[in-house]
Amino acid sequence: MSANVVCPMRDFAMSKEQRKKRAKPVRITRKMCSKVRRSDGLRMKFMTEYTFRNFYEVIGSRFPKKVMYRVFRQDDADAITYGQFVHYVRAVASYLLKIGITKGDRIAIMGESCPNWMVFYVALTSIGAVSVPILPDFTAREASEILSHSGSRAVMTNVKQWPKVCSYAGEAGLLVFRMEDLFHIPASVGYPDGKGFDEAPGVGMRDARINSQQLDANRPGEDDLASIIYTSGTTGASKGVMLTHKNLLRCADLNTDEYVKVRPGFKVLSILPMSHVYEFTIGQLLVLLQGAEVVFLGKPPAVSVLLPALKEVRPHVMLTVPLLIEKVYRNAVAPTLRDNKKLANLIKKPLIGSFVYKVIGNKIMDTFGHRLKFFGIGGAPLDPEVEYFLYRAGFPYAIGYGLTETSPLVAGCGPQNSQHKPSFVGKIVKDDDVVLLDKNAEGIGEIAVKGPNVMLGYFGRPDLDKEVFTSDGYFRTGDLGFFDKAGRLAIKGRVKTMILGPAGENIYPELIENLINSQEFVQESLVVSNDGGLLALIKIDVELMSKKLKISLDEAKNEARKYVKNMRKELNSQLSVYSRISETELQEEPFDRTPTQKIKRFLYPKKKKDAENTEKDKEE
């Protein structure tokens, strides 16, 4: 092994000899795929079988010379074409087989989105191994728990995330791969600390000899396990969702042109973690099947980084969570609509109002590079006030609904206004059978799904499988919803967050929070049951209040407490009797969130009680 150890960070560009030796793949066309007849009745669009082996064969044969991946403001020489991607995947896969990785072995991936993340994922799944993506925002304790629970044999990570996994990797004797250069760091090197990991010598996998015979012998099946994804739940501990090759690839293939027609060379700006199934399936697999060029931001999406990227990349497609567009609206749009009295009066007039909304929407489009065709919003509910503005402004937003357990898409609508109905997430995807369980008088029930995108179950938790699957095979999502006459789905909240009123009424806290969040200066809120009543925890933008009222920050903090207390009466005047708030309280610290930016509801009002106990201890 030591004879093969080389210096890190080598240039892996293919030589002319390597290119000549590489077998030319059969060119797979969409026409060929559409003729595939399956016994299960599924019509295929771009693929001939739903495996990650076929995925790289299809994209490599359709777009060999087109750029597939690049990183914002990195040298053009570092860009990866579809043909190069396939070569790297086959080389890494051959190396993994050579060192003894076998079908069913679990291998964890922890790191920020980048081309090598996807190279490694497709390489290991294409030989039947199982990927265990770990969200980069998970803590060292959470990462260790996932590595242990999944029984991972190896981990690929980058320099930034290595300190979170190095202790467990050393204790468990895991195989270790470095993401920056796709190096295998042999056990003989040891387990360097965070400072030494970037310089640790190893074996380069991207220049490994390709063994086509072995790759063919280890081709996976459609129903083989591809990923175990640990959810960042809002109601408690993570669970390992088992997704097959068909689960993920069918969801991507089926919806390639349902909502947006991506053309080869379209720019996709990627800002979400690939370890989240929303970004992975929709922001990667779906667009890559159509030859898009994915540009990674390369840094956290802070405004100082994101704005220049939008201007230079000028994306056609972008996926995000609601928090980003809600911030844009509350910081740049809402104050203008609220404070400019002339504008506020104009938008109330039907014809002029539509024109004003379009003008503002056009300015936002300028910020995004003015060629945006699809702005996907998912991962959490979008604030109705923000959606109403996007709808009136003609902004090309698209709403989707789904879960990790459904790979993820269950329902959605495209960016055209004709497809939208504000407060609805769209129609059910073609493959899925969706029913509402335990419907109430209003037609609201728990959403249950059956289809080829639904998970196998939770890894190592047959007890949970019994809870979430009905006797006739429907997956209970835990979400409450209802359909309109046109078949559009609306989400009302979560079964576990729904609060039972004093006379048995169903109270949906998310609806109350939407009303609170529409108030001036409010950043976000959380409504919870507390001592038999409803407590609203409200986060105020103190800096904005300070600027607008022209007072100091300390004065603004005191004013914010009064503002929150006085808000209760105004809110209750707009709520039904059983939904009225009994107490409002200023939330001074940001809410604890999951890596996908959803508030961890299960922590509240426990956090409040902990804070009260701390204050009592100080007083004593």
Solvent accessible surface area in square Angstrom, and as a share of the most:
residue,aa,sasa,rsa
1,M,124,0.55
2,S,92,0.59
3,A,100,0.78
4,N,87,0.45
5,V,42,0.24
6,V,49,0.28
7,C,100,0.60
8,P,35,0.22
9,M,103,0.46
10,R,114,0.41
11,D,121,0.63
12,F,14,0.06
13,A,65,0.50
14,M,14,0.06
15,S,48,0.31
16,K,155,0.66
17,E,110,0.49
18,Q,63,0.28
19,R,105,0.38
20,K,170,0.72
21,K,172,0.73
22,R,68,0.25
23,A,76,0.59
24,K,191,0.81
25,P,78,0.49
26,V,115,0.66
27,R,137,0.50
28,I,17,0.08
29,T,55,0.32
30,R,93,0.34
31,K,143,0.60
32,M,88,0.39
33,C,0,0.00
34,S,55,0.36
35,K,138,0.58
36,V,45,0.26
37,R,232,0.85
38,R,48,0.18
39,S,130,0.84
40,D,73,0.38
41,G,65,0.63
42,L,26,0.13
43,R,128,0.47
44,M,1,0.00
45,K,7,0.03
46,F,6,0.02
47,M,0,0.00
48,T,46,0.27
49,E,50,0.22
50,Y,0,0.00
51,T,1,0.01
52,F,0,0.00
53,R,15,0.06
54,N,3,0.01
55,F,0,0.00
56,Y,4,0.02
57,E,36,0.16
58,V,0,0.00
59,I,0,0.00
60,G,4,0.04
61,S,5,0.03
62,R,45,0.16
63,F,12,0.05
64,P,58,0.37
65,K,185,0.78
66,K,88,0.37
67,V,41,0.23
68,M,0,0.00
69,Y,0,0.00
70,R,56,0.20
71,V,24,0.14
72,F,26,0.11
73,R,168,0.61
74,Q,93,0.41
75,D,96,0.50
76,D,106,0.55
77,A,90,0.70
78,D,84,0.44
79,A,17,0.13
80,I,12,0.06
81,T,33,0.19
82,Y,0,0.00
83,G,10,0.10
84,Q,31,0.14
85,F,0,0.00
86,V,15,0.09
87,H,11,0.05
88,Y,9,0.04
89,V,0,0.00
90,R,33,0.12
91,A,0,0.00
92,V,0,0.00
93,A,1,0.01
94,S,4,0.03
95,Y,12,0.05
96,L,0,0.00
97,L,20,0.10
98,K,155,0.66
99,I,42,0.21
100,G,32,0.31
101,I,2,0.01
102,T,76,0.44
103,K,123,0.52
104,G,30,0.29
105,D,27,0.14
106,R,71,0.26
107,I,0,0.00
108,A,0,0.00
109,I,0,0.00
110,M,0,0.00
111,G,2,0.02
112,E,59,0.27
113,S,21,0.14
114,C,31,0.18
115,P,15,0.09
116,N,14,0.07
117,W,1,0.00
118,M,0,0.00
119,V,0,0.00
120,F,0,0.00
121,Y,2,0.01
122,V,0,0.00
123,A,0,0.00
124,L,0,0.00
125,T,0,0.00
126,S,3,0.02
127,I,1,0.01
128,G,2,0.02
129,A,0,0.00
130,V,3,0.02
131,S,0,0.00
132,V,0,0.00
133,P,5,0.03
134,I,0,0.00
135,L,7,0.04
136,P,14,0.09
137,D,94,0.49
138,F,7,0.03
139,T,70,0.41
140,A,47,0.36
141,R,152,0.56
142,E,40,0.18
143,A,0,0.00
144,S,31,0.20
145,E,91,0.41
146,I,6,0.03
147,L,0,0.00
148,S,63,0.41
149,H,85,0.38
150,S,0,0.00
151,G,42,0.41
152,S,7,0.05
153,R,95,0.35
154,A,0,0.00
155,V,0,0.00
156,M,0,0.00
157,T,0,0.00
158,N,15,0.08
159,V,43,0.25
160,K,127,0.54
161,Q,5,0.02
162,W,1,0.00
163,P,70,0.44
164,K,55,0.23
165,V,0,0.00
166,C,27,0.16
167,S,77,0.50
168,Y,49,0.19
169,A,0,0.00
170,G,32,0.31
171,E,150,0.67
172,A,51,0.40
173,G,53,0.51
174,L,12,0.06
175,L,45,0.23
176,V,5,0.03
177,F,0,0.00
178,R,0,0.00
179,M,2,0.01
180,E,75,0.33
181,D,6,0.03
182,L,0,0.00
183,F,0,0.00
184,H,7,0.03
185,I,7,0.03
186,P,4,0.03
187,A,81,0.63
188,S,94,0.61
189,V,49,0.28
190,G,27,0.26
191,Y,77,0.29
192,P,31,0.20
193,D,89,0.46
194,G,24,0.23
195,K,184,0.78
196,G,25,0.24
197,F,0,0.00
198,D,49,0.25
199,E,129,0.58
200,A,6,0.05
201,P,52,0.32
202,G,0,0.00
203,V,17,0.10
204,G,7,0.06
205,M,0,0.00
206,R,36,0.13
207,D,54,0.28
208,A,22,0.17
209,R,221,0.80
210,I,43,0.22
211,N,64,0.33
212,S,51,0.33
213,Q,153,0.68
214,Q,73,0.32
215,L,2,0.01
216,D,79,0.41
217,A,85,0.66
218,N,42,0.22
219,R,89,0.32
220,P,8,0.05
221,G,32,0.31
222,E,34,0.15
223,D,99,0.51
224,D,32,0.17
225,L,37,0.18
226,A,0,0.00
227,S,1,0.01
228,I,0,0.00
229,I,12,0.06
230,Y,10,0.04
231,T,20,0.12
232,S,17,0.11
233,G,25,0.24
234,T,25,0.15
235,T,50,0.29
236,G,28,0.27
237,A,91,0.70
238,S,45,0.29
239,K,59,0.25
240,G,1,0.01
241,V,0,0.00
242,M,36,0.16
243,L,0,0.00
244,T,4,0.02
245,H,0,0.00
246,K,31,0.13
247,N,9,0.05
248,L,1,0.00
249,L,0,0.00
250,R,7,0.03
251,C,5,0.03
252,A,0,0.00
253,D,0,0.00
254,L,9,0.05
255,N,4,0.02
256,T,0,0.00
257,D,34,0.17
258,E,57,0.25
259,Y,37,0.14
260,V,18,0.11
261,K,135,0.57
262,V,10,0.06
263,R,149,0.54
264,P,68,0.43
265,G,34,0.33
266,F,21,0.09
267,K,50,0.21
268,V,3,0.02
269,L,1,0.01
270,S,5,0.03
271,I,22,0.11
272,L,21,0.11
273,P,32,0.20
274,M,2,0.01
275,S,2,0.01
276,H,31,0.14
277,V,1,0.01
278,Y,25,0.09
279,E,3,0.01
280,F,6,0.03
281,T,0,0.00
282,I,19,0.09
283,G,1,0.01
284,Q,0,0.00
285,L,0,0.00
286,L,8,0.04
287,V,2,0.01
288,L,0,0.00
289,L,0,0.00
290,Q,10,0.04
291,G,0,0.00
292,A,0,0.00
293,E,16,0.07
294,V,0,0.00
295,V,3,0.02
296,F,2,0.01
297,L,7,0.04
298,G,53,0.51
299,K,134,0.57
300,P,93,0.58
301,P,64,0.40
302,A,53,0.41
303,V,106,0.61
304,S,90,0.58
305,V,32,0.19
306,L,8,0.04
307,L,82,0.41
308,P,41,0.26
309,A,0,0.00
310,L,3,0.01
311,K,157,0.67
312,E,95,0.43
313,V,11,0.07
314,R,96,0.35
315,P,0,0.00
316,H,22,0.10
317,V,1,0.01
318,M,0,0.00
319,L,4,0.02
320,T,1,0.01
321,V,16,0.09
322,P,4,0.03
323,L,48,0.24
324,L,36,0.18
325,I,2,0.01
326,E,21,0.10
327,K,115,0.49
328,V,44,0.25
329,Y,14,0.05
330,R,45,0.17
331,N,104,0.53
332,A,65,0.51
333,V,3,0.02
334,A,7,0.05
335,P,31,0.19
336,T,59,0.35
337,L,20,0.10
338,R,90,0.33
339,D,71,0.37
340,N,69,0.35
341,K,165,0.70
342,K,165,0.70
343,L,32,0.16
344,A,24,0.19
345,N,84,0.43
346,L,61,0.30
347,I,33,0.17
348,K,157,0.67
349,K,103,0.44
350,P,109,0.69
351,L,160,0.79
352,I,76,0.39
353,G,0,0.00
354,S,43,0.28
355,F,139,0.58
356,V,13,0.08
357,Y,14,0.05
358,K,98,0.42
359,V,60,0.35
360,I,27,0.14
361,G,3,0.03
362,N,76,0.39
363,K,136,0.58
364,I,15,0.08
365,M,29,0.13
366,D,84,0.44
367,T,62,0.36
368,F,5,0.02
369,G,8,0.07
370,H,82,0.37
371,R,73,0.27
372,L,8,0.04
373,K,98,0.41
374,F,17,0.07
375,F,0,0.00
376,G,4,0.03
377,I,5,0.02
378,G,5,0.05
379,G,26,0.25
380,A,31,0.24
381,P,104,0.65
382,L,23,0.11
383,D,6,0.03
384,P,47,0.30
385,E,54,0.24
386,V,0,0.00
387,E,8,0.04
388,Y,101,0.38
389,F,3,0.01
390,L,1,0.01
391,Y,60,0.23
392,R,50,0.18
393,A,6,0.05
394,G,39,0.37
395,F,1,0.00
396,P,17,0.10
397,Y,0,0.00
398,A,3,0.02
399,I,17,0.09
400,G,26,0.25
401,Y,21,0.08
402,G,31,0.30
403,L,29,0.14
404,T,20,0.12
405,E,14,0.06
406,T,0,0.00
407,S,0,0.00
408,P,10,0.06
409,L,17,0.08
410,V,0,0.00
411,A,0,0.00
412,G,6,0.06
413,C,7,0.04
414,G,0,0.00
415,P,13,0.08
416,Q,94,0.42
417,N,55,0.28
418,S,99,0.64
419,Q,68,0.30
420,H,9,0.04
421,K,78,0.33
422,P,43,0.27
423,S,67,0.43
424,F,22,0.09
425,V,20,0.11
426,G,3,0.03
427,K,110,0.47
428,I,42,0.21
429,V,10,0.06
430,K,134,0.57
431,D,36,0.19
432,D,16,0.08
433,D,65,0.34
434,V,22,0.13
435,V,52,0.30
436,L,27,0.14
437,L,38,0.19
438,D,121,0.63
439,K,125,0.53
440,N,46,0.24
441,A,115,0.90
442,E,121,0.54
443,G,25,0.24
444,I,9,0.05
445,G,1,0.01
446,E,17,0.08
447,I,0,0.00
448,A,0,0.00
449,V,0,0.00
450,K,75,0.32
451,G,23,0.22
452,P,32,0.20
453,N,5,0.03
454,V,19,0.11
455,M,7,0.03
456,L,99,0.49
457,G,0,0.00
458,Y,7,0.03
459,F,38,0.16
460,G,56,0.54
461,R,90,0.33
462,P,93,0.58
463,D,71,0.37
464,L,24,0.12
465,D,33,0.17
466,K,167,0.71
467,E,118,0.53
468,V,25,0.15
469,F,50,0.21
470,T,30,0.18
471,S,128,0.83
472,D,87,0.45
473,G,35,0.34
474,Y,27,0.10
475,F,3,0.01
476,R,74,0.27
477,T,5,0.03
478,G,14,0.14
479,D,12,0.06
480,L,16,0.08
481,G,0,0.00
482,F,55,0.23
483,F,66,0.27
484,D,29,0.15
485,K,217,0.92
486,A,51,0.40
487,G,29,0.28
488,R,53,0.19
489,L,0,0.00
490,A,4,0.03
491,I,47,0.24
492,K,40,0.17
493,G,6,0.06
494,R,68,0.25
495,V,59,0.34
496,K,151,0.64
497,T,17,0.10
498,M,55,0.24
499,I,26,0.13
500,L,121,0.60
501,G,9,0.09
502,P,133,0.84
503,A,86,0.67
504,G,45,0.43
505,E,43,0.19
506,N,45,0.23
507,I,5,0.03
508,Y,19,0.07
509,P,1,0.01
510,E,27,0.12
511,L,78,0.39
512,I,5,0.03
513,E,14,0.06
514,N,42,0.22
515,L,36,0.18
516,I,0,0.00
517,N,23,0.12
518,S,36,0.23
519,Q,37,0.16
520,E,44,0.20
521,F,20,0.08
522,V,5,0.03
523,Q,76,0.34
524,E,29,0.13
525,S,4,0.03
526,L,1,0.00
527,V,2,0.01
528,V,13,0.08
529,S,57,0.37
530,N,20,0.10
531,D,140,0.73
532,G,86,0.82
533,G,19,0.18
534,L,9,0.05
535,L,1,0.01
536,A,0,0.00
537,L,2,0.01
538,I,0,0.00
539,K,29,0.12
540,I,3,0.01
541,D,27,0.14
542,V,30,0.17
543,E,116,0.52
544,L,58,0.29
545,M,1,0.00
546,S,16,0.10
547,K,158,0.67
548,K,86,0.36
549,L,80,0.40
550,K,182,0.77
551,I,50,0.25
552,S,58,0.38
553,L,89,0.45
554,D,100,0.52
555,E,93,0.42
556,A,0,0.00
557,K,96,0.41
558,N,84,0.43
559,E,64,0.29
560,A,0,0.00
561,R,99,0.36
562,K,122,0.52
563,Y,61,0.23
564,V,0,0.00
565,K,116,0.49
566,N,111,0.57
567,M,10,0.05
568,R,99,0.36
569,K,169,0.72
570,E,93,0.42
571,L,0,0.00
572,N,20,0.10
573,S,83,0.53
574,Q,97,0.43
575,L,26,0.13
576,S,55,0.36
577,V,116,0.67
578,Y,90,0.34
579,S,12,0.08
580,R,110,0.40
581,I,3,0.01
582,S,64,0.41
583,E,64,0.29
584,T,3,0.02
585,E,50,0.22
586,L,24,0.12
587,Q,26,0.12
588,E,104,0.47
589,E,122,0.54
590,P,91,0.57
591,F,6,0.03
592,D,51,0.26
593,R,62,0.23
594,T,3,0.02
595,P,21,0.13
596,T,10,0.06
597,Q,64,0.28
598,K,64,0.27
599,I,27,0.14
600,K,47,0.20
601,R,41,0.15
602,F,91,0.38
603,L,37,0.18
604,Y,16,0.06
605,P,24,0.15
606,K,121,0.51
607,K,84,0.36
608,K,29,0.12
609,K,102,0.43
610,D,65,0.34
611,A,57,0.44
612,E,74,0.33
613,N,80,0.41
614,T,67,0.39
615,E,92,0.41
616,K,118,0.50
617,D,96,0.50
618,K,146,0.62
619,E,143,0.64
620,E,172,0.77
